[in-house]
Structure formats: C-alpha cells, structure tokens
Amino acid sequence: MSARPSETAHGTVPENVYRRRWVILGALMLSLLIVVLDNSILNVAMKTIAQPAPTGLGASQSELEWSVNSYTLVFAGLLFTAGLLGDRLGRRRVLLFGLAVFGAGSVCAALATSPGQLVAFRAVMGLGGAFVMPATLAILMNVFERDEQPKAIGIWAGGVGLGIAIGPVTGGVLLEHFWWGSVFLVNVPIVLVALAAMVLLVPESRDPRPGRLDPPGVLLSIAGLVLLVYGIIKGGQLADFTDPEVLLTGGGGLAVLVVFVLHERRSDHPAIDVSYFRNPAFSAAVAAIALVFFALMGVTFFAVFYLQSVRGFTALEAGLLMVPLAVAQLIFAPRARLAVDRFGAKAVCATGMSGIAAGMAAFLLFGRTTPIWALEVVFFVQGTAMAHIMPPATVSIMQSLPREKAGSGSAVNNTFRQVGGAMGVAVLGSLLSARYREGIEGHLQSLPLPEGVRHAAGESIEGTLALASRLGPAGRQLVDPAKDAFIGAMHVTVLGSAAVALLGAVVVAVWLPGRPRTEGTHGQPPEPEDAAKPPVGAGR
C-alpha cells in the first residue's frame, strides 16, 4: 500500500487514524452537540420550572437565573484548566471524564426536587461541559492534517450553530409531551452513545513534552475567571455595573488575571505561553470571537422575548423561527474555507462582522406587526455572517500554536467565547432592562400598586405582563404600553450590539493577517516552526 502524500511530507497522523478521521469528527460533534444543546434547551423550560409543583419547581426569578449562571460560572472558570489537563493527561481521557460527569449531572438535575438542588446540579453539568468543549477541538487538530483542518473546523463550527438553534425546538417538543425534567434527561442517551463512540473510535493524544506543572498559574486562572464572570453576571442581574459587589468581584477578577499573565511571563514552565498573543493571527482572532459572541448572545437574549412576549408565539414556534440561523451555519460554515482561500481570512472575517452589524441594525425596523419573513431573512443573514467568522477565526487560533498545544489553544478559544457571551447577555441585557423601565415606569405609576410590586413589574416585559394578568381587566391597559416599551428598548439595545460588531470588524481589518502568499504553499498558510517535530501521539 502506497503512502499518502501528506504522510510522506509531514507524518503527523498515523494511517489508521487518517482513514477514519471523518467518523471521528462525527463522534466529536455528538459530544459537542450535547453541551451546546443543553444550554439553549434550558431557556425554553424556564417558564415551566417557575410554576408551582408538580408542574414545575416554583423557582423564583433569581433561582432561575442562577440555574443558568451556576453552569456558566463553573464552565467558564474551568475551561482553561480543562484544556491544559487534556494536553497533559490525554484529551480523550478528559473528554470521557467530562461526558460521564455531564451525564450524571443531567440525571440529577432532571430528578431535582427544589430550585436549590437544580442550581447545584447545573454546576455539576458545567464541570462536565468544561472538560468536553476544549477536548473536541483539540482532538480534531490531532486527527486531521493541516490542509484539511479548515474544512473540519468549519463542520465543527456548524455543529455549534446547529445545537444553538435546535435546542429551543427540542425543548418545546419535550415540554408539550413530558415533564420539565425531560429537558435534562434527554441528554443521557446521547451521552451514552457519545461515550461508546469515544471508546471505539477516538485515539488518545497528548503533549509528548508537557514539562512541569504550574499550580500557581492554574489556580490564578481559575480564581480570575470565576471572579470576573461572577462580576459580569452580578452586574447584569443588578443592571448596575457600578455596584460595590460588582466592582469588587469583576475588578478583582481582572486584577488576578493580570497577576496570572505576569506570572506566566516570568515562569520557565508556564501553563500557557502568553507570547502567543504577540501573534496578530492569534490575538485578533481571539478578539473577533469574543466580540461576535458579545453581540450575538445579547440579541439571542432579547429575540426570545420579542417573539414570545411581543409577537405571541409559543416556545416551540419561537424555536422553529430561529431555525434559519442554524440552516445558514450548516450551509456556509463548512464552505467558509473556500472564501478564505480566495479572499483571505482578514477580508472574510471583516465582511462577516459587518454582516452581523447589519443584521443587528435591521432590528431597528422591527415592530409589533413586522412581517415574520423579514425576521427569517435577518436570522439567515446573521447565521451566514457567523459562519464566515467562527471557522476562519478558529483556524487562525489553532494553527498559530504547535499541534501538541491544541488543548491550550482550544481552551483559550472557548474561554474568550464564553466570557464574551456572558458579557453580551449582562451588558446588553442591563441596557435593555434599563430602557424598558424608563418606557413603562409612567404607566405603572398610574396604578395604585405597592412599591415592591411596581419595581418587580418594571424589570422586564414578562414581569409587566404577569402583573397585567393578575390584575384582570384593570391590567389590560398595561399590555400595549409594555410591548411598545420593549420594542423601544430593543431598538436602543441593537444599536449597542451593532456597534460592538463593527468594532470587531475594525479589529479584524487592522490586525488579522491578510491572504497568505501562495507561492509553493498551494494557498495554505505556512507550517508552524515546529512542524518538523516528531508525531505528537495521535494514535497513542
């Protein structure tokens, strides 16, 4: 049997692994899908969980928020550490561990009998998810040769978009036929299939020269990320980023991360080599991912309320209306590499960020009676734009690092995406809440209500509509003003979101490298300096 050319040239992926690389990618996407799907599926179940037992758990608004935030806090705080452990202990090993923990947490969450238990078990699921997400991308980089990595990453990114979009649909179907815990229990059979696929198909890989451990660096990264994300979440909950608790936790997190960077620069065995950020292809791509998720997660946050509270669609219908977002990503993400080959990553990513900004700005034209086909077009445009940002940006990050550091690179990619998304929900959600309160406050003041009730009703359109329902005929006068106030707040919020997307376009246009020279490289970027190093154990 003759050796394939890529093996002769590089010899980085053993033949037996190379032959089943696409099947391995399918197994990795199954693992990825379950983590992404769970985050989007929970949003649909919120209203049901808030109802009294036996329909739900009778969770308060704060408890509902922490059922999401406990997952986010643990997930974001441990992403970086999980990537490092994968490089050191074996990526398949940590992925199997993460899947098992995620599955166990899902069972416990489904059987929770109180909101406090649900919050705790969601944190367990966040622990498992943190070990799954970076490992999938790191393994991908070790089973595909460099020239096929852009295509594989495009398919991987399309899987992320698919999970985000089908989550609400799946959740709506489950809640129509089963109890609220089914949105967690549905994870279990998928986890079992993914575990079997990992054992049977996926090879082990690790850094053959991991060096000494860096416990201070690891602990500093965990403390800094947890404090920063907690501060962001708390600021969003209070709609006040000047609150002392927010400043102490968020500012403390930033300070700890600065100490982390200084420690890594001086260490002779750093957890991550911070000099990678001097590479424009790496740092600009990381910034682009953070900014696009800042902009998109904020819009996803208010789009659900626009569809359900303003337009009157059910949770299932709202989920179905977001399908074009996923379809666009499934179509274009695997093909983004073709545009990059022709125009270069700089032009493609900058155009994609501009497309995101245009999609955000289009919401300025949306009101209570806007034809729904217009919304579908906007979702498709946003999905198309995102499909031309995530794959090339991820390729730039991952191919800027040595292959044996794939876990670290994947962890950085996912950490910035998670922090950017959390900031988008917190900051844009706070802006939406503040503007909504300004729009509805006068109408609430005209009603003889206790101050506490009035304040709670002004927090969100859901709070106002819930009060209107309790007041009966007297509350009908609040419905139209609530919808108008929300639309006005939405228009202000999308301007902020569009501005962030445009900032991302500028960052990409200025700092992301342009189209590489093709002489002798057949259009592919040059191999990293360590390409001549021995294999990193893709088939170990």
N, C-alpha and C positions, 0 to 999 in steps of 0.2 A: 504494500500500500504506500503510495507516494505521499510525502509530507505536504501539507497545505502551505502556500506561500507565507502566510502570516506567521506560522510557527517557525519556518525557516529563518525569517527575518528577526523575530522577536523572541519566540519560545516562551511566552509568558503564560499561556493557557494550555494545559495538557489536552491531548486529542480527545480523550474520553469525556472530558468536561465540555470541550468545544462542541462536540456533536449534540449534546442535549441542552445547549445554552438557552434556547427559546422555551423549552419546557421548564427549565429552572426559573426563567423570568416569570412564567405563568404562576409558579408556586410562590415566588416573592410577591407578586401583585396580589395574590389571595391574602397573604399576611398583611400587606399594606392596606388592602381594602377594608379589612375588618376594623382597623384602628380609625381610619378616616370616616368610615360609615357610621361608627358608633357616635362620633362627635356630632354629626349632622342629624342623626336619627333622634337624638335626645330632645332637640328643640321642639319637635312635634309633640312629644309626650308631656311637655311642661304643664299645660293646662289640666290634663288628666291627673297628673301627680298632685296638683294643687287641690283637687277636690277631696272632700272628706272620705274616710274609709267607709265601705270597702271598695269604692270606685278608685280612689287614689290613696295618698298618704296624708292629706291635709297639710301639705307643706306650705309655709309662708313664702312671700316673695324673696326674703333673704335666704331661706333654706334652698329655694330653687336655684338662686344664683350660685350658692356655694356647692350645689351638686354639679355644676359646670366648673366652677372655679377651683374646687379641690383637685379635680382631674388636671386642669391646666397648670396649676401651681406645681404639682409633683412632676408632671410630664416635662414642662419646660425646665425645671430645676435639675433634672437628671439626664436630659438629652445628651449633653456634652460628656458627662461621665460614662454614660452607656456606650457612646461611640469609642471612647478610649479603652474601655474594658473589652469591647469587641475586637479591637486591634490586638490586644494583649492575650486574651483568653481564647479567642476564636469567635468569629462572627456568627456562625451557625449555632454555636453553643448558647450565646447570649440571646439569639433570636428565639430558640426553643424555650429558654427560660422566660423570656418576655411573653410569648404566646400562652404558656401554661399559667402564668400569673394573671394575664388579661382574662383568660377563660374562667379561672377560679373567681376573680373579682366580678365577672359578669353574672355568674350563678348567684353569688351572694347579693349583688345589687338587685337582681330580679326577685329575690326572696326577702328583701328588706321589709321590716315591719314599722319603721319610723323614719322620718326625714334625716335624723342624725346618722342612722345606720347607712342610709343611701349615700350621704356625703362621704362617710368613711370608706365605703366600698368603691365609690368612684375614685377616691385617691389611690386605692389598690390597683384599679384599672389603669390609672395614669402611670403608675410604676411599671406595669407590664408594657404599656404602649411606648414608654421611653426606651425600652430595650428592643422593641420591634422596629420602629421607624428608621433609625440610622443604619441598622444592620442590613435592611433590604437593599438600600442603595450601595452600601459598601460591598456586599456580596456581588451585586450586579457588576461593579467595576472590576471584580476579580474573575468573572466568568466570560466576559466579553473582551475581545481585542479592541484596541484603541479606535480603529476605524469604524467599528460597529457600536461603540458606546453612545454616540449621539442619538442613533435610532432607538436603542434600548432605553435610554433615559427619556426620550420622547414618549414611548409607550408607558413607562413608569409614571411620568407626569400626567398622562391621560387617565391613568388609573386613579390618581388623586382626585382629579376633576370628576370622574365618574362617581366616586364614593361620596363626594360633597353633594352631588345633585340627586342621587337616587336614595340618599338617606331619608329625606322628608317623605318621599313616595312610599318607601318600605315601612316607615313608621306609621304613616296614615293607614295603610292596609292592615297592619297588625292591630292597631288600636280600634279599627272597625270590627274586628272579629275576636280579639283576645283582650286580656287584662294588661295594665300598664307595664308589668314586669316582662312581657314578651319582647319589648324593645331591647332588653338586655339578654334575655335567654336565647334570642335568635343568633347571638354571637357564638354560642357553644358548638353547634355542629360545624360551623365554618372553621373555628379554631381547631377542632379535632381533625378535619380534613387537611388543614394547613400544617399541623404537626406531622401528620403522616407523610405529606409531600416533602417537608423539610428533611425528615429522616431518610427517605428513599432516594431523593433526587439531588439535594443541595450539598455540594462539597464544603468541607471546612476550609477556612482561610484565616490567616492571622499575620501580623507583622513578625517576620523571622528575627528581627533585631529590635525588640521593644525597648531595650535599655532599662534603667532603673525606674522604679515607681516614683511618682511625685505627689505624695499625700497632701502636702500643703496646697499645691496647685489645685488638686481635685476638690478639696474642702472649700477653698476660696471660691471656686467656680460655682459650686452648689449653693453656698451661702449668698453669693452675689446675685445669682439668677433668681433664687427664691424670694429674696428681699425685693428685688426690682419688680418682678412680676406681681408680687403681693401689693406693692405700692401702686402699680398701674391698675390692678383690679379694684383696689380700695378707692382710688381716685374716681374711677368710673362709677362705682356704687354711690359715692357721696356727691358726684357731679361737682367736685371741688378738689382741684389738684394743689391747692394751697393749704389744705388741712394739715395740721401738725403731724398726724399719724401717717399721712401720705408722704409728706416731705421726709420724715424720719426713715420710713421703710424704703421708699423708692430712692431717695438720696443716699441712704446707707448702702443700698444695693449697688448703686453706681460707684460709690467710694470703694467698696470691697472689690468690684470688678477692676477698678484702676489698680488696686494693690495686686490683684491677680496678674494683670498684664506686666506690671513692674517685676513681679516675682518670676514670671515666665521668661522675661528678657534677660534676667541675671542668672537663671538656673542653667546648669550644664546638662540637665536631663529634664527639660520642660515637658509638661503634659501636652502642650501644643506649641509649635514654633511660631511665635507671633510675627516673625519676619515674613511669613506668607502674606500678611496684609499689605506689605510693600508692593506686592504684585498687583497692578491695576486690574488684570483679568479676574483675580480672586476678589479683591475688596469691592470693586464696582459691581460685580455680580451679586455678592452678598447684600450690598445696599439695595440693589434693584429688587431682590426677593423680599427683603423686609418692607420696602415701600409699597410694593404691589399688594402684599397681603394686608398692610395697614389700610390701604384704600378699599380693597375688596371686602375684607371682613366687616368693615363698618357698614358698607352697603348691604351685604347679606343680612346684617343685623336688622336694619330698618325695612328691607324689602319684604320680610315675613309679615311685619305689622301692616305695611301698606296693602299687601294682598289680602290678608285676613281681616284686619280691623277696619280698613277704609273701604276696600272693594267687596268684602263679604264672602270671600272664597273659603272653603273648608281647608283643613290642614292638608288633606290628600290632594285637593285641587291646586293649592298653592305649591305643593311639591312638584306636581306634574307641570306646572307653568315654568318651573326652573330647569326643566329637562334640556331646553336648548343650550343652556350653559355647559352641560355635560357633553351634549352631542358635538358641539363645536370643538371642545377639547379632544374628544375621541377622534375626530376627523383630522384636526390640524397638528396636535402635539407630536404624533409620530412622524409627521412630514416637515416639522419645523427645520430639521437639519438641511433640507433641500434649499430653503430660503437662506439659511446661514451660508451654505456653500456658494450661493450665487451673490449675495449682498454683504455677507459678513455679520458677525454677532452684534456689533455696535448698531448697525442700521436696523436690523430685525428687532432687537430689544427696544430701541428708542421708538420705533414705529408702534410696537406693541404697547408700550407705556402710554404713548399718545392716544392709542385706541381705547385704553382703559379710561383715560381722562375724558375722551369724547363720550364714552358710554355713561360716565358719571354725569356729565353736563346735560345729557339727554333727559335725565330725570327732572330737570327744570321745567320741561314741557308737560310733565305728567300731573294729572289732577284726578278728580273723583270719577270722571266719565271718559278718560282717555281710552281709545280702542285697545283691547288687550293684545292685538297683533303687534302693536308698536312696542309693547314691553317685551314680547318674544324676540323681536328684532334686536333690541338693546341687549338682552341676555345673550343672544347668539354672537353679537359683536364683542361683548366682553369676554365670552369664552374663547373666541378666536384670538383676541389680543393676548389673553393669558397664555394660550397655547404657544404663542410666539415669544413669550418671556421666560417661562419656567424652564423648558428644556435647554435652550442655549445658555441661560444663566447658570443652571446646574452643571452643565457640561464644562463651562468656564471654571467653576469652582473645583470640580472633581479632577479635571485634567491639569489643574495648576499644581496639584500635590502628587507626591510619589504614590504609586499604587498601594504600597503597604500601609499608607496612612489614610486609606479610604474611609475607615471608620471615623477618624477625626474630622475629615472633610465633610462627610455626611452629617455629623453631629453639628458642625458649625452651620451648615446649610439649614438644617431643621430648627436649630435654636433661634437663628435670626428670623426665620419664617414665623415661628411660634410667638416670639416676643413682638414682632411687627403686627401680627394678627391681634394679639391681646391689646396692644396699644390702640389699634384701629377701633376695636369694639369699645374700649374705655373712653378714648378721647372723642371719637365721633358720636358715640352713644351719649356721652355727657353733653355735647353740643346739642344733640337732638332733644334731650330731655330739658335742657335749659330754655331753648327756644320754644318748645311745646308749652312749658309752664307759662312763659310770657304770653302766649297766644290764648290760653284757656283761663288764665287767672281771673280776668274780669268777669267771665260768665260764672265761675264758681263763687266769686264774691257776692253775686246777686242772689245766691241761695242761702237760706238760714241753716248753715252746717257748722258743726263743731270744727275748731281749727285743725285738729288732728286728721279728721276725715277729709277736710278740704285739701290739706297738704298731700295726703296719700293719693287723692284723686287727680292731683295736678302733676304727679310724677310721670305718667305715661298715658297714652290713649286707652290702653287696657284698663288702667285704674279709673279713668273717667267714665268709660262705657260700663264698667262694673257698677259704679255708683248710680249711673242713669238707670240701669236695670233694677237696682234695689229700690229706687225712688218711684218706679212705676210711671204713670202718666206725667207726673211732675218732672221726671228726669228726661223726658223726650226732648226738651229744649236744649239739652247738652250734646245730643248726638251730632247734629250738623256742625256746631262750632268745634267739637272735638276733632272731627275729620278735617275741617278746614285748618285748624291749628296744627295738626300733624303734617299736612301737606306743606304748609308754610315752613315748618321746622325741617322737613325733609329737603326742601329746596336749599336752605342755608347749609345743611349738612353735606349735600352733594358737592357744593362749591368747595368746601374744605377737602373733601375726598379727591375731587378733580385736581386741586392744587397740589396735593401730595403726589398724585400720579404724574403730573407734569414735572415736579421736582425729580422724580425717578427718571423721567425721560432725559432731563438735563444731566443727571449723574452718569447715566449710561453713555450719552452722546459725548461727554467730556472725557471720561476715564476708561470706559471699556475699550479694549483694543479693537481696531478695525479688522477688515478682511485680511487674513494672512497671505503672504506671498505663496504662490502655488508651485514655483519652480522646484521640481524634484520632490514635491510632497503630495502631488495629486490632490491638492485642495485641502489636505488635512493639516491641522496645526502640528508644529514640530513636537517630537517626542520630548518628554522631560529629561533633565540631565541624568536621572537615574534609570533611564530606560534600559541601559545595558547591564543593570544589576541582575543577579540570578532570580529565577522564579520565586514568587512570594508565597507559594504553597496553595495555589488554587485547588489542587486536588488532594491536599493532605488529609 
